[in-house]
Amino acid sequence: MGRSGAFNVLYGRVSPKWGEAVLVDKGRDIVTPIDAIKARLISEEIDELYREIQKLSGYLHRMVADVKNG
């Protein structure tokens, strides 16, 4: 998923607010919310959160149905 998964985690969650000062550390070059996500979650965790957000939004179900019917 990479960057798109990180953006989905950023915008698809209510908490934590990834841009909060406590999660951003300019000394460690963590300056954006995306940097904070990548610094605190491993890629598998980002992918799992991405899939769960897609399921909860109903998007993943619609996408699978479109493939089956398409």
C-alpha positions as CSV (number, residue, x, y, z in Angstrom):
1,M,0.0,0.0,0.0
2,G,2.8,2.4,0.9
3,R,2.0,6.0,0.7
4,S,-1.7,5.6,-0.2
5,G,-2.2,3.3,2.8
6,A,-0.6,5.9,5.1
7,F,-2.9,8.6,3.7
8,N,-5.9,6.4,4.2
9,V,-4.9,5.8,7.9
10,L,-4.4,9.6,8.2
11,Y,-7.8,10.6,6.9
12,G,-9.8,7.4,7.8
13,R,-9.2,7.6,11.6
14,V,-10.6,9.9,14.2
15,S,-7.9,9.2,16.7
16,P,-5.0,9.7,17.1
17,K,-4.7,13.0,15.4
18,W,-1.4,12.3,13.6
19,G,-0.4,16.0,13.3
20,E,-0.4,16.6,17.1
21,A,2.8,18.1,18.5
22,V,3.4,15.0,20.7
23,L,3.6,12.8,17.6
24,V,5.7,15.1,15.5
25,D,9.4,15.3,16.3
26,K,11.4,17.6,14.1
27,G,14.6,16.4,15.8
28,R,14.0,12.9,14.3
29,D,12.8,14.4,11.0
30,I,9.2,13.5,11.7
31,V,7.6,16.7,10.5
32,T,4.3,15.7,8.8
33,P,1.5,13.5,9.9
34,I,2.5,10.9,7.3
35,D,6.0,10.9,8.8
36,A,4.5,10.2,12.2
37,I,2.4,7.3,10.9
38,K,5.4,5.7,9.2
39,A,7.6,6.3,12.3
40,R,5.2,4.6,14.7
41,L,3.6,1.8,12.6
42,I,5.3,-0.9,10.6
43,S,4.1,-1.4,7.0
44,E,2.0,-4.5,7.9
45,E,0.1,-2.4,10.6
46,I,-0.6,0.4,8.0
47,D,-1.8,-2.2,5.5
48,E,-4.1,-3.8,8.1
49,L,-5.6,-0.5,9.2
50,Y,-6.0,0.4,5.5
51,R,-8.0,-2.8,4.9
52,E,-10.1,-2.3,8.0
53,I,-11.0,1.2,7.1
54,Q,-11.9,0.1,3.6
55,K,-14.2,-2.7,5.1
56,L,-15.8,-0.3,7.5
57,S,-16.5,2.3,4.8
58,G,-18.1,-0.3,2.6
59,Y,-15.7,0.4,-0.2
60,L,-13.9,-3.0,-0.1
61,H,-17.2,-4.8,-0.3
62,R,-18.4,-2.7,-3.3
63,M,-15.1,-3.2,-5.0
64,V,-15.2,-7.0,-4.7
65,A,-18.8,-7.1,-5.9
66,D,-17.9,-5.0,-8.9
67,V,-15.1,-7.4,-9.8
68,K,-17.4,-10.4,-9.4
69,N,-20.2,-8.8,-11.5
70,G,-17.9,-7.0,-14.0
